[in-house]
């Protein structure tokens, strides 16, 4: 975690803890009802609750436009190296960051549980393709198109899909503008963000993975 992003990381952690508290509080009535029932009901409710919250059921399609004073060569270097701008906030919260040839492998330990995520960027067909994996499973693939503007700045148009659990989706809402602030500190201002959400079956998610 770099000192430059310490304040954003602390804010993200605080918001996440509040989110977890609300999540636990809203689940208590379900478990209370199960406790007064049978043991089978208790475990059934717990399994259903965990499945709904943590299964990657939600597909998020996103188009984000960034603007920067960086040159095209600098943008390519940023998006194909360990300091990937769009992962700045997540990287700042990691307990360890191991740079790789085209990205990094990060580990986060929370509540006695360690999670590993990695990201890599590669030039492909004139664009940059960024892939993010969590626990060895790919979570997202994003295409980055670099477009020069008349004002001396360069736009980066990011289009991609992510498969998220309900818990991860809610956490992204809680973090709110922190990701944009982290991008700004990397020299990239957010111009516009468009998102659409869908709930798909497993075979739909597999089709997204294959694209």
N, C-alpha and C positions, 0 to 999 in steps of 0.2 A: 504494500500500500504506500503510495507516494504522498508526501506532505501536501502536495498541491491539491489533492482530492480528499484529504482527511475530513474536512467539514461536510462534504457531500456524502461520504461514506457513513459518517455518524448520523446524518439526517436520514439516510436510507435505512439504516439499522433501527433507528427510533420508530420510523413509520412502519417498518416490518413488524416490530414487536407489538405496536398498537393493533395492527391488522391481525396478528396471531391471537391477541387477547380477545378481539371481537369475534374471531372465528371460533375460539373455544367457548366463549359465552353463548353464542348462538347454537352451539351443538349440545349444550348441557340439557335442555329439555328433552332432546331425543334420547340421551343416555339415561336420564332420570326415568323416562317412561320404560326404557328397557330394563333398568334395575328392578323395577317393581313387577316386571314380568318374569319370564323364565330365563335361564342361562342361554338357551338357544336364541331367544329374542335379543339378548344383550349383544352376542357375537354377530348376529345377523345385522343389527343396526350399525354396529361398528364397521363391519365389512362394507356395508352399503355406503356409509358416510365417507370412508377412506376411498372407496372406488370412485365416487362422484367427484371428490375433491382432487384426487391425485392422478387419475387416468387422463391421458392426453386426448381429451374429447373435443377440444375447441381448435378450430383452424382459423388463424388470423392472417388475413391478406393485408399487406401494408405497402403504401407508396409514400416515401418521405423525400423531400427535396431539401438539400443543404446547400449553402453558399459559402465560399471560402476565398481568401486571397492567395492560397497556395497554388503553386504551379501544377501542371498535370503530372510531372515527374514526382513531385512531393506527395501528391494525392495517392499515386500508385504505391509509393513507398509506405505511406501511412496505412493503406488498406491491405497490404500484403506483408505486414510485419507485426511484431509483438505489441505495438502500441496502437492497435486498431481503434479508431475514434469511437465507433458505435458500441464498443465494449468497455469504454472508459469507466463507467460507473460500476459495472460488475467486477472489473479488474481491481478497482479501488477497494472493494469489500472482501477480496480474496485474502486468505492467510498466507498463501504462497503462489508465486507466479514463475513458471519456468518457460523462458522464451524458446520457441522452436524456429525452424527455418522460415516459415511463412505465417507465424502466429504465436500462440502461447498455450500452455496447459496450466490451469488454475485450480486450486483446492480451497474449499470453504468448509469450515467446521462450525456447526451450530447445534446446540443442545445435544452434544455427544455424537452427532452424526456428521460424517464427512462426505461432501459432494465434490466431484471433479467435473469441470467443464473445460472444453478446449475450443479454439477457433483458428481458422486458417483462411487466407485470402490468396487467390490465384488470378492472373490475367487469363482471359479466355474469350476469343472471338471479339476482341476490341473492348470488352468490358472487364470488370473485376467481379469475381464470384466469391462471396464470403460464406463459409459454412461453419455453423456452431453446433457442437455436440455436447450433450450432458450425460454423464455416466456411460459413455461409449455409444450412445444412440443419437443420431443426428436430430436436432431440434428444428433447425431452420437453414434455409439456403437463400441468400440475397444477392441479386445482381446490382452492381453499381455502374451506372453510366455517367461518364464525365462529359459535361457540356460547357464550352466556353461561352461567355456573355460579352456584350458590348462594353460593359462598365469596368472591365479589367478584373472582374471576379470570375470564378468558375463554379458552376453548379454541379452537384452530385445528386443524381436521382437514384434512390434505392427502392427496388421493388422486390418483394419476396413473400414467403409464406412461413408461418411458424405453427407447430403443433404444441399446444399448451394445455396443462391441466387447469381446472377451474381455480385452484389455489394459486397457481403461477399467474393466471390472468388477473386475479384480484390483486396480487402483489404488484403487478405492473401498473395497475391503476393507482395504488397507494403511493408508489414512488413518484408518480406524476411528472412534474417538470424537472426533476433532478437529472434525468438523462439528457435533456436539452441543455441544462447548465453545464453538465460534464462535456458535452460536445462543443459548447462555446469555448470552454477553456482549452480545447484541443484546436481551436481555430476554425470551427465549423458552426455557422449559425443555421438554425432550423427555419426554413421558409414556410413549409407546408407539410402537414401529415394527414394522410387519408387511410382509414382502416375499415375493413368489413370483417364481420365475424360469422362463423358457421359452425354447426355441430355435425360431424360426419361419422360414418361407421368406420370400423377398422380398415376395411378395404379401401375406403376413400383416402385415409391417411397414408396407406401404403402406396397409392397412386401418386400422392404428393411427393413421397420420398423418392419415387422412381424418376420424377421429372427433372 
